[in-house]
């Protein structure tokens, strides 16, 4: 495997981010907990420090601390059938144990139900724990892809209310010049992130999805800052140099696969080594592409955020299949690894139908891996590896027959 040198900065960037969060609290700055698709640019423009419990839970998973922390939430009455993210995060808050030195107490929570139904309930629990207000952006769900004017008015009015809430809490009006500057930085970082994802279309792929999972932290939590922009500039330069020199992320790339759904955070390294040994390069995922869709225009960001909430993250089955077909063609995929994620039923319930439709349309097969994005008690790594090996035998036999 060929490690990406610029990616080695990510550990220090994350440490600095969480240390800055604690320092901001000590200095009396406002802290807001957000879910990952909240318009973070508004918070940075208001000088409110944004923190993401989802990211915190993912760090817990990567550090393999789920087994120590999730049971504390379960002892409070939270079922193992719930998403492992809130179980890890709430358990961490309960025990006071965290790989990020905990999270500073919030002054406000902001979330939506566009992403899933669990996150608002998780944030409600945090709101009660910390005795602080919560803003919910209520997003109508629809199986249609056509614009819905009434829904747009409804969601935009809530974003306008959010601005007023932020102004009230901060005790000052939103600085439009500052917002435009943050949006500019955010847009530039998003454009660089898009180039990083597009680089993997090259053969051999200079970056894998595992690298993308690790490097996505700044585009989530620090979008709109110079820190994120500088990090992705260095990464793009290195990847484009790799493309020019045909340097692949893994040695002897034989297969190009797609990863569906969230990562299995506790198994990033074991799975990356397992796949690399078999010449499998995971080249793309709809999960990492989500943050390439979040740029907004300076002129009317509220309208752009409204449309993102309604249409970007509100995909119906036909749209989802269409995206997978387009990805298969753009990245010249040999197969799909569909993660049927016990924690994320919203993204997993239609996986069998997605696999069937994609294979019927373009002939690219896929295997469904039953796992969980954060709780290793709910799956077997050995079983996942055996499934992938069996899938490779199927692909090899098809190639032989061809």
N, C-alpha and C positions, 0 to 999 in steps of 0.2 A: 504494500500500500504506500501511496505517496502523500504524506501529510501536507496540508496547506499551511504555510508558514504564518501568514497573516491571521489565521484562525487561532494561533496560540495566544493572541491578545485577549481572547474572549473571557478567560478566567479573571484577569485583572479588571476588565471592564465591568464584569458583573459584581466583583467585590467592591469596586469603587461606587457602583450604582447603589448597592444596599447600604454601604457606609454613608453615602450622601443622604440617603433617606433618613437614617438615624440622626445624622448631623442636622438635617433640616428640621426635624422635630425638636431637637435640643435648642435650636435657634429661634423657635417659636413660629416657624412657617407652617402653613396649612398642609395637611396630608389627605389625599383622596385615594380610596380603593376603587379600581376600575375593573371591568371585564375587558377582554382583549380587543374588542371592536369599538370601544368607546372612543369618540374623537379626542384623542389625547392632546391634540394641538390647542384646544380650548384651555386645558389645564395648565400647560406650559405658558401660554399667553397670559394667564392670570397669576402666574408664579405660585401655583399650587403643585406640590410634588405628587406625581402619580405612582401608585404601587399596584401591582397585579397579583392578587391571591392565586390565580391560575399559574402564573410563572413560579411563584413560591412553591406551589404543590409539585410542579414539574421538577424543580431543583431537589425537592425531597425524594422524588422518584429516582432521579439520576444518582443521587447519593445513597440510594438503597436504604432509606430510613423509613419507608412505608410501614414495614412490619413493627416498628417501634412506636409510630405515631398514630396510624389509623385506628388501632384498637382503643385508644383513649376516646376517640369520637364515638366508636361503637358502644363503649361503656356508657356514654351519655344518651344512648338510645338511637343513634344513627345506624341504620341497617347496612350490612355489607352489600346489599343490592343497590345502594346509592352510588353515585359517581365517586371514584377514589380520590379525585382532586379535593372536594370539600372535606372528605373524611381525613385526609392528610393534613390539610390546612387547619381545620378546627382542632384536630388532635394536637397539632403543634402549638396552637394558642393555649390549649388546655394545660399542656405539660410544661410550656415555656422552653421547649427544645426545638432548635431550628438550625439548619446549615447556614442561614443568613443572619444569625443572631436575632431571630424573630423579625416581626414587622412592627414598625411604630404604630401607635394607636391612631386610627383615622379620625378626621373631622367630618368626613362625608364619604358616602358610598354612591357610586354611579354605575348602573348596569342596564341591560335590556333583556328582553325575552326573544330577541331575534335569533340568537345563537343556539339556545336550548332552554328548556323549562326548569332545569335544575339550578342554574346559576342565580336567578332571582331569589329562590328559596335559600340558597347558601348565603347570599348577601343579606337577606332578612335575618338569618341567624347571627351573622357578624354584627349587624346593626343593633340587635338586642344585646349581644355580648359586650359591645363597646359603647352602648347607649349614645349612638350618633345617628343623624338623619340619613336617609337613603332616597335617591332619585331613580325611578324606574322608567325607562323609555319603552313604552308599550308598542310593539310592532305587530300589526295584523299579519296573520299567516294566510297564504293564498297558494293554490295550485296553478294559478295562471301566471304567465310571463308578461302580459300586457300591462301598460301603466295604469295605475289606479289613482285617479286624481283625489278622491276623497281620502284615501289612505295617506297620500303625500301631504295633504293639508294637516291631517291628524298628527303625523309623526313630526313634521316641521314645527308645529305649534309646541310640541313637547321639548324640542331642542331650543326653541326660543325661551321656554320656561327654564330650561337648564342654565342658559346664560344668565338669566335673572337671579337664579339661586346662587350661582357662583359669584356674581357681583355682590349679592347680599352677604354671603359668608366672608368674602375677601374684603368687603367694605370699600370697594372701589369699582369704577366702571371698566368694562372690557376695553383694553387699548387696541384699537383696530390696526394701528401700525405694527404693534408687536405681534398681533395675530397673523398679519400678512407675512412677517418675517419668519415666524414659526412654520407657517404653511409652506413657504418657499423651501426651507430646510427639509421639511417632511417630504415634499415632492421630489427633491433632488435625491434624498436617501431612498425613496421608493423606486425611482428610476434606476438607481444603482442595484438595488435588490433584484429588480426585474432582469437586469443584464446578468446577474449572477445565476439566476434560474435558467435563463436562456442559454448560458454557456454550456450547460449539460447536454444540449442537443448535439454537440460536437462528438465525433467518434475519434478516439476514446473520450469519454466524459471526464472533464477535468475536476469535477466535483460530484459527490454523491449526495443523496438525500440525507444521509447521516450527518454530513458536514453542514447541510442546510439547516437541519434541526438544531444543531449547536449554535450556528451563526445567526439564527433568526432573533435572538434575544433583543438586540438593540432596535430592530425594526418594529418590535412590539412595544417595548417600554420606553425607548428613547427616541422614537420617531419625532422629528421636529427639533433635534439638538445637533450641535456641531460634532458631538462625540460619535453619533451614529453615522453621520456623513463621512467623517474622516476614516472610520473603520471600514466602511463599504468601498470607499475609494481605493484603499490599499488592497482590498480583497479582489476587486474587479481587475486592477492592474495585474495582479498575480495570476488570476484565472485566464485572462486574455493572453498573457505570455505563455501559459500552458497550452492554450489552443494553438497558438502559432507554432509551438514546438511539438505538438501532438503528445503531450504528457498526460496520461490518464490518472485518475484518482486511485485506481486499482491496477494491479499488474494483469496483463493478458485478459482484457475484457472480452468475454464470450457472449454474455447475455445482458440485455438491457431491460430492467423491470421498473414497474410503477408501484409506489407504495400508497395504499388507500387508507384514509382515516388518520387518527393521531399516532404518534410514535409509541412504541413500548419503551418508555423512558428507562426503566431499570436494566433493559437489555441492549442499549445502544451499542456498546462496545462488543459484547459477545456476538450479536447478530451481524454487525458490520464485518467482523473477522470471519465469521462463518460464511457469509455470502462472498466476500473477497476471495477466500480460498477456492471457491467454485467458479470464479470468473464472472460473478454476477455484480453488475453495477446498478444500484438503484438510482435512476437518473431524474425522476420527477415525482411530484405528489401534489394533489390539490390543496393539501394542508399548507404547504409552504407558499403556494401561489396566492393564498388569501391576502397576504400582506403586500402583494404587488397591485392590489385593486383598491387601495385605500387613499391614494392621492386625491386631493381636492383642489379646486381653483380658488385663487385669492378673492375673486369678485363676489362669489356667492357660495361660501362653503356650506351653509346650512342646507341649501338645496341638494348639494352633492352628498352630504352625509345622510340626508333623508333617503335619497335614492339607493345609497349603499345598503342602508338598513332594510329597505323593502325588497330590493331586487338582487343585490350581490350575494347576500347570505340567505336568501329565501328561494333556494333552487328546488324545482320540481323534478320528477324522475327523468323526463325527456331531456331537460337541460343538462342534468348531471351526466347522463349517458353520452350526450353530444359532446360534452367537454372531454370525456374519457377517450372517445373515438378520435377527437382532434389531437389530444396528447399522444395517443398511440402512433399517429401518423407523423407528428412533428418530431418526436423523440425516437422513432423507429423501434418501438417496444417489441420485445419477445414475449412478455407476460406481465400479469398483474398479481401483486400480493395484496389481497383484500384483508385488512385487519377488521374482523368482526369484534368490535370493542365492547366488552361487557359494560363499561362505564358510560359509553356514548351510544345509547340506543338510537338517538335521533339520526346519527350518521350510519348506523349499522343495520337497521331493520330491513332496508331494501337491498342489501348487498347481494343476496342470491339472484334477485331479478336484474340488478345492474350487471352482474357477471354474465348472466345468460344473454342479455340484450347486446352487450359489447361483443361477446364471442360470435353471436349470430351475424352481426353486422360486418365485422372486419376479421374474424377468425383468430383473434389473439386470445389465448386462454388465460385463466386465472385460477388461483387457489385461495380458499378462504381459511384464514388463520384465526382460531378462537383464542382471544387473549384479553388483556386489560391494559390501559395505557399507564397505570401507575401501581397496581397492586399485584405483586408476583405470587401471592397466595391463590390467585384465581386462574392460573394457567401453568403449564409445564414448558419450559424452554426446550427440553429434549423432544417433546411432542411437536413443537413448532418446527424444529430442525428436521425431524423425520418427514413432516408434511412437505417441506420445501424440497428435500431430496427426492421424494416420490414425484413431485411436480417436475423436477429436472429430468427424471427418467422418462416422463411422459413427453416432454419437449424433445429430448434426444431421440426418442422413438419416432416422433413425427418428422423430425429432420431427416432421419434415416430413411423413412418411407418416401419422403419427397425426393 
